[in-house]
Amino acid sequence: MRFFARRFLGIDLHPGQHRFAVAAQMRAADGYSPAFLDLALASGNRAGKTLIIAIAALHHTFYKLGIKPPDPNDPTDVGRWARQPYNWFHISYEGKVANIVHAELRAILTGAHPAQRGRGCPLVDELGTVIEWDKRELGEYPWIKVHPAFGAGEIHFRHTNEKAKALLGLDMNGISFDEAAFEIYLEDIRAEVLHLRRLSTGGPIFWISTGTEGYNAFADLWEMGNPDNPERHIRRLSLRMSTRDNIGYGIDQSSFDDLVATMDEHLIPQNIDGYFIEAREAYFNAASIEAMFDSEMPEEEPPKTKHRYVQGVDPGISHDATWAMVLDYTATPLTGVRVVKRGGRQALPVVINMVREGHLLYAQDGATSTTIIDETGMGGKMYRQEFAMIRPLRTFDFAGTKAKKLNLLANLKAVIDKGGLKLPRKGSHWPVVRRQLLGYKLDDRKIEQDAVMTLAMAVHHATRNPTAALSSPEFDYYG
């Protein structure tokens, strides 16, 4: 990709961009499939991430990377390659953010990008208009189209409004997601929409973003591909790109020095070097949260005789996720033994069966189980009626004064800080619980919080009921 950028686009990649380019173009054992299905890049501000996204998307689309290359001596095979569609999708949380990469590509193809330093665009200068950039798809979306003589690949630009439902049903040969840290439904969008869009193509997803203060889904996704993570899957990789890499390429030393000098020192690791930092508004202490999650605990434990369990439930309304979390509160510390999450459009009977299953599971073999459910709003009261067959059933209503919610959260915080709660670190959903706790702020209107409130309700019940009853109590009137 470095050669492609220099020879055909007139752009020199800086060291951070080159590291990403090398990982993006690495192939699997077959020689043409991507080596990494999920490639995450945490970038500093003004580090040149938009430029490398644009170059990577154009490079993959122009060469149709991921499709088996043709035998140049076999006209039939060449025709097969030329006719095979190739659709790259560049996505962000808002259309205007996704369109920034289109503007970057237009500047490159017209030879007007500052990184070309007046060299123009050799690809267009030597071959003519082999790539169109001035048309609109469906009359609305920017569109990049490669000439049929060069494979007819296309780059589409979309947003993730309404959890990216508009992208369902599309086949994607590759995806780039810009500013992924600012998408609050990133995990759901990846699992329920984007991951499935490349099943038929085996294409990669590039997750690229500057961090935002606090831990979020992008930080967790990046950690899954962290080279230092012993549980990293071989098809995942995460990289960092510092603003320092861009000195002498997109910014000069004096501009960089001024940028750093006027920046809050707390934010430099995040905004310059691409690290994730704890938000100053974070409600829970990060060290206490990390100590609470135990990598040795199993993801799920079966019920044990004479143990006491509580299942906290936050039922989904409309398209919200439904969470059900079970704690063993027979003794201290309280321990997490099961967590289930169901997202997307949910039918009421499915949610009821999900909750009833968890309740009955931990009410057998001599164990006792209580379910506590969030009944806030009309939807919650409807769920309470439907859950009438579950006994014992407790409810919690967040409506009314803020004091209710604050007391619930304060109780959870106290238990965590005292080491009174242990949860598994591994599994599909426990890491999401960890991330929501790390990123939780009291002003929680625009952050994921369902798992936090589910856990808070379960802990609320557990701490207000005796964790161990006496087997043979003796009554002493004068004692």
C-alpha positions in Angstrom: 0.0 0.0 0.0 3.0 2.3 0.6 3.9 1.8 -3.1 0.3 2.4 -4.2 0.1 5.6 -2.2 3.4 7.0 -3.5 3.3 5.8 -7.1 -0.3 6.3 -8.0 -1.6 8.9 -5.4 1.6 11.0 -4.9 1.4 10.6 -1.1 4.1 9.5 1.3 2.8 7.5 4.3 4.3 8.4 7.7 5.5 5.5 10.0 2.1 5.1 11.8 0.2 5.0 8.6 2.6 2.5 7.1 2.2 0.2 10.1 -1.5 0.2 9.6 -1.1 -0.3 5.8 1.1 -3.3 6.3 -1.5 -5.0 8.6 -4.4 -4.1 6.3 -2.8 -5.6 3.2 -1.5 -8.8 4.9 -3.1 -11.9 3.4 -4.1 -15.3 4.8 -2.6 -18.6 3.7 -4.6 -18.7 0.5 -2.8 -15.5 -0.7 -5.8 -13.3 -1.2 -8.1 -13.4 1.9 -7.3 -10.8 4.6 -5.1 -11.9 7.5 -7.1 -9.9 10.0 -10.9 -9.8 9.9 -11.0 -7.1 12.6 -8.3 -4.4 12.5 -8.6 -1.7 15.1 -6.6 1.6 15.1 -6.6 3.9 18.1 -5.3 7.3 16.8 -4.3 10.6 18.2 -5.8 13.8 16.9 -4.3 15.2 13.7 -2.4 11.9 13.3 -3.5 11.4 9.7 -6.1 8.7 10.3 -8.7 10.1 7.8 -6.0 10.0 5.1 -5.0 6.4 5.8 -8.7 5.3 5.8 -9.2 6.9 2.4 -6.1 5.3 0.9 -6.8 1.9 2.4 -10.4 1.9 1.1 -9.4 3.0 -2.3 -6.5 0.5 -2.4 -8.7 -2.4 -1.5 -11.4 -1.4 -3.9 -9.1 -0.7 -6.9 -7.4 -4.1 -6.6 -10.6 -5.9 -5.3 -8.6 -7.4 -2.4 -10.3 -10.4 -0.9 -11.5 -11.8 -4.2 -9.4 -14.6 -5.8 -7.2 -12.9 -8.4 -7.5 -14.0 -12.0 -5.1 -16.1 -14.1 -3.9 -13.4 -16.6 -3.5 -16.1 -19.2 -7.1 -17.3 -18.9 -9.6 -14.8 -20.5 -12.5 -16.6 -18.9 -11.0 -16.3 -15.4 -10.1 -12.6 -16.1 -13.8 -12.1 -17.0 -14.9 -13.8 -13.8 -12.8 -11.4 -11.8 -14.0 -8.3 -13.7 -17.7 -9.2 -13.4 -17.5 -10.1 -9.7 -19.0 -7.2 -7.7 -16.9 -5.4 -5.1 -18.5 -3.1 -2.6 -16.6 -1.4 0.2 -18.6 0.5 2.8 -17.3 3.4 4.8 -19.4 4.0 7.8 -19.6 6.4 10.8 -22.1 7.3 13.5 -23.3 10.3 11.4 -23.4 10.8 7.7 -21.5 14.1 7.7 -18.6 12.3 9.5 -18.6 9.4 7.0 -18.5 12.0 4.2 -15.2 13.4 5.4 -13.5 10.4 3.9 -15.3 11.0 0.6 -14.0 14.6 0.6 -10.5 13.3 1.3 -10.7 10.9 -1.7 -12.0 13.7 -3.9 -9.1 15.9 -3.0 -6.7 13.0 -3.6 -8.1 12.1 -7.0 -8.2 15.8 -8.2 -4.5 16.2 -7.0 -5.5 18.9 -4.5 -4.7 17.1 -1.3 -2.0 18.8 0.9 -0.2 15.5 1.4 0.5 15.4 -2.4 2.6 18.5 -2.0 1.8 19.7 -5.5 2.6 16.3 -7.2 -0.9 15.8 -8.4 -2.5 12.4 -8.6 -0.5 10.2 -11.0 -3.3 7.6 -11.3 -5.7 10.2 -12.9 -2.9 12.2 -14.6 -1.6 9.1 -16.4 -4.8 7.0 -17.0 -7.5 9.6 -17.2 -10.8 9.6 -15.2 -10.8 5.9 -14.3 -12.5 6.7 -11.0 -15.7 8.7 -10.6 -16.3 10.7 -7.4 -19.0 13.2 -8.4 -22.1 11.0 -8.4 -24.7 10.4 -5.7 -26.0 7.0 -4.9 -29.8 6.9 -4.5 -29.6 10.7 -5.0 -28.3 11.1 -1.4 -25.1 9.2 -0.6 -21.6 10.1 -1.9 -20.3 7.4 -4.2 -16.9 6.3 -5.6 -16.9 4.1 -8.7 -14.0 2.5 -10.4 -14.2 2.2 -14.2 -15.3 -1.3 -15.4 -12.0 -1.7 -17.2 -10.3 -1.8 -13.8 -12.8 -4.0 -12.0 -15.8 -1.7 -11.4 -15.3 -1.7 -7.6 -17.4 0.8 -5.6 -17.1 2.7 -2.3 -20.3 3.5 -0.5 -20.7 6.0 2.4 -23.3 5.3 5.1 -24.2 6.2 8.7 -25.5 4.0 11.6 -28.7 5.9 12.5 -31.3 3.6 14.2 -28.6 1.0 14.9 -27.6 0.7 11.2 -30.8 -1.1 10.3 -30.6 0.4 6.8 -27.5 -1.7 6.2 -29.2 -5.1 6.8 -29.2 -7.4 3.8 -26.2 -5.9 2.0 -23.1 -7.9 1.1 -19.9 -6.0 1.9 -16.4 -6.9 0.7 -14.9 -4.6 3.2 -15.9 -2.1 5.9 -14.2 0.9 7.4 -15.8 2.5 10.5 -14.6 6.0 11.4 -14.8 7.5 14.9 -16.0 4.2 16.3 -15.5 5.4 19.9 -18.5 7.8 19.5 -21.0 5.1 18.5 -22.8 4.2 21.7 -24.3 1.0 20.1 -21.1 -0.2 18.6 -21.2 -3.7 20.1 -24.7 -4.3 18.9 -24.1 -2.9 15.5 -21.0 -5.1 15.1 -22.7 -8.3 16.3 -26.1 -7.9 14.7 -25.4 -5.9 11.5 -21.8 -5.4 10.3 -20.3 -8.8 11.2 -23.0 -10.6 9.2 -22.5 -8.3 6.2 -19.2 -10.0 5.3 -20.1 -13.6 5.8 -20.3 -14.3 2.1 -17.2 -12.3 1.3 -14.8 -12.9 4.2 -13.9 -9.2 4.1 -12.3 -7.1 6.8 -13.6 -4.4 9.1 -11.3 -1.5 10.0 -12.3 0.1 13.3 -10.6 3.5 13.5 -11.1 6.3 16.0 -9.6 8.8 18.3 -10.5 7.9 21.9 -13.1 9.7 23.9 -12.6 10.2 27.6 -13.7 7.1 29.5 -13.9 3.4 28.6 -16.4 2.4 25.9 -17.2 -0.3 23.4 -14.3 0.8 21.1 -11.8 0.4 23.9 -13.1 -3.1 24.6 -13.0 -4.0 20.9 -9.4 -2.6 20.6 -8.4 -4.7 23.6 -9.6 -7.9 21.9 -7.0 -7.4 19.3 -4.2 -6.1 21.6 -1.0 -7.9 20.7 -0.3 -8.2 24.4 -3.7 -9.9 25.1 -3.0 -13.6 25.6 -6.6 -14.4 24.5 -6.4 -12.4 21.3 -7.8 -14.3 18.3 -5.4 -14.8 15.5 -7.7 -12.9 13.0 -7.8 -9.8 15.2 -5.2 -7.1 15.5 -5.1 -3.7 17.2 -2.6 -0.8 16.6 -2.0 2.7 17.8 -1.0 5.7 15.7 0.4 8.8 17.5 0.2 12.4 16.4 3.9 12.4 16.8 4.1 10.1 13.7 2.6 12.9 11.6 5.3 15.5 12.4 7.0 16.5 9.1 4.1 15.0 7.1 0.8 16.6 8.0 1.9 19.0 10.8 5.2 20.7 11.6 7.1 20.6 14.9 6.1 24.1 16.0 2.4 23.4 15.4 2.7 20.1 17.4 4.4 21.9 20.3 1.7 24.5 20.4 -1.0 21.8 20.3 0.5 19.9 23.2 1.2 23.1 25.2 -2.4 24.2 25.1 -3.8 20.8 25.9 -5.0 19.5 29.3 -2.1 17.2 30.4 -4.6 14.6 31.5 -5.7 14.2 27.9 -2.3 13.9 26.2 -2.1 10.1 26.3 -5.5 9.9 24.7 -5.5 12.8 22.2 -1.9 12.5 21.1 -0.8 8.9 21.6 -4.1 6.9 21.1 -4.4 5.5 24.7 -7.6 5.0 26.6 -8.0 7.0 29.8 -10.4 7.0 32.7 -13.0 9.8 32.5 -12.8 12.4 35.2 -16.6 12.1 35.5 -16.5 8.3 36.0 -18.7 7.3 38.9 -17.0 4.1 39.7 -13.3 3.7 40.6 -11.4 2.0 37.8 -9.0 0.2 40.1 -12.0 -1.2 42.1 -13.7 -2.4 39.0 -10.6 -4.1 37.6 -10.1 -5.9 41.0 -13.7 -7.1 40.9 -13.4 -9.0 37.7 -11.7 -12.4 38.1 -10.2 -14.1 35.0 -10.2 -17.4 36.9 -14.0 -17.5 37.5 -16.1 -19.5 35.0 -18.5 -17.6 32.7 -21.4 -19.5 34.2 -21.9 -21.7 37.3 -24.8 -24.2 37.9 -27.0 -23.9 41.0 -25.7 -25.3 44.3 -27.7 -26.9 47.1 -28.9 -24.5 49.8 -27.4 -21.5 47.9 -29.4 -18.3 47.5 -29.6 -16.5 44.2 -31.0 -13.2 42.9 -31.7 -12.4 39.3 -31.7 -8.8 38.3 -33.6 -8.0 35.1 -33.8 -4.8 33.0 -36.4 -5.7 30.3 -36.0 -4.1 26.9 -38.6 -1.7 25.7 -38.8 -1.3 21.9 -35.3 -2.0 20.6 -33.4 -1.7 24.0 -31.5 -4.7 25.1 -32.8 -7.0 27.8 -30.3 -7.9 30.5 -30.7 -10.7 33.1 -27.9 -11.2 35.7 -27.8 -13.8 38.5 -25.7 -13.3 41.7 -25.0 -15.9 44.4 -25.5 -14.1 47.7 -25.2 -17.1 50.0 -21.9 -15.6 51.4 -19.7 -12.7 50.8 -18.3 -11.7 48.4 -21.4 -11.8 46.2 -20.5 -13.7 43.0 -21.8 -13.4 39.5 -22.9 -16.8 38.2 -24.8 -16.1 35.0 -25.6 -13.2 32.6 -27.8 -13.2 29.6 -28.4 -10.4 27.1 -30.9 -10.2 24.2 -30.8 -7.3 21.8 -32.6 -6.1 18.8 -36.4 -6.3 18.2 -37.8 -8.5 21.0 -41.1 -10.3 21.2 -42.6 -10.2 24.7 -43.0 -14.0 25.0 -39.3 -14.4 24.2 -38.2 -12.0 26.9 -40.5 -13.7 29.4 -39.2 -17.1 28.6 -35.6 -15.8 28.9 -36.2 -14.4 32.4 -38.3 -17.4 33.6 -35.6 -19.8 32.4 -33.0 -18.0 34.6 -35.3 -17.9 37.6 -36.2 -21.6 37.4 -32.6 -22.7 36.7 -31.5 -21.3 40.1 -34.5 -22.5 42.0 -33.8 -26.2 41.8 -31.6 -28.8 43.6 -32.4 -27.2 46.9 -31.4 -23.7 45.9 -33.7 -20.6 46.2 -34.0 -17.9 43.6 -35.6 -14.4 43.7 -36.1 -12.2 40.6 -36.0 -8.4 40.8 -37.2 -6.5 37.8 -37.1 -2.8 36.7 -40.7 -1.8 36.3 -40.1 1.9 35.4 -42.7 3.2 33.0 -45.7 1.6 31.5 -43.6 -1.1 29.8 -42.2 -2.2 33.2 -45.7 -2.6 34.7 -46.8 -4.6 31.6 -43.8 -6.9 32.2 -44.7 -7.3 35.8 -48.1 -8.6 34.9 -46.6 -11.1 32.4 -44.1 -12.3 35.0 -46.8 -13.1 37.5 -46.0 -16.8 37.4 -42.5 -16.1 38.8 -42.3 -16.4 42.6 -40.8 -14.7 44.5 -40.8 -11.6 42.3 -39.6 -8.1 43.4 -39.8 -4.9 41.5 -37.9 -1.6 41.5 -39.3 1.6 40.0 -36.8 4.3 39.1 -39.5 6.9 38.5 -39.9 9.8 40.9 -37.0 11.5 42.6 -33.4 11.1 41.6 -32.6 9.9 45.1 -33.9 6.4 44.4 -31.4 5.9 41.6 -28.5 7.6 43.5 -29.1 5.4 46.5 -29.1 2.3 44.3 -25.8 3.4 42.6 -24.2 4.5 45.9 -24.9 1.0 47.4 -23.4 -0.7 44.4 -20.3 1.6 44.5 -19.8 0.9 48.2 -20.0 -2.9 47.7 -17.5 -2.7 44.8 -15.1 -0.5 46.7 -15.2 -2.8 49.7 -14.4 -5.9 47.6 -17.8 -7.3 48.3 -18.6 -8.4 44.7 -16.8 -10.7 42.3 -17.7 -11.2 38.6 -16.1 -13.3 35.8 -13.9 -11.5 33.4 -14.3 -13.9 30.5 -17.4 -14.7 28.3 -19.6 -12.9 25.8 -21.4 -10.5 28.2 -19.3 -10.0 31.4 -16.7 -7.9 29.5 -19.6 -5.6 28.5 -20.7 -5.3 32.1 -17.1 -4.3 33.0 -17.0 -1.7 30.2 -20.3 -0.1 31.2 -19.2 0.1 34.8 -15.9 1.7 33.7 -17.7 4.2 31.5 -20.6 5.0 33.8 -21.3 8.7 34.6 -24.2 10.1 36.6 -25.2 12.1 33.6 -26.0 8.8 31.8 -28.5 10.0 29.1 -26.2 9.2 26.2 -24.3 6.2 27.4 -25.0 2.5 27.7 -26.2 1.8 31.2 -28.6 -1.2 31.1 -26.0 -3.7 32.6 -25.1 -1.3 35.4 -28.7 -0.8 36.5 -29.3 -4.6 36.3 -26.3 -5.3 38.5 -27.3 -2.5 40.9 -30.8 -4.0 41.4 -29.4 -7.5 42.1 -26.9 -6.1 44.6 -29.7 -3.9 46.2 -31.7 -7.1 46.9 -28.7 -9.1 48.0 -27.4 -6.5 50.5 -30.9 -6.0 52.1 -31.4 -9.7 52.8 -29.4 -11.9 55.1 -26.7 -13.8 53.2 -26.7 -16.7 55.6 -29.5 -17.9 57.8 -28.9 -19.8 61.1 -29.7 -23.5 60.7 -30.8 -24.0 64.4 -31.4 -20.6 66.0 -31.7 -20.5 69.8 -34.1 -18.0 71.3 -33.1 -16.3 74.5 -35.7 -13.9 75.9 -33.1 -12.0 78.0 -30.3 -12.2 75.4 
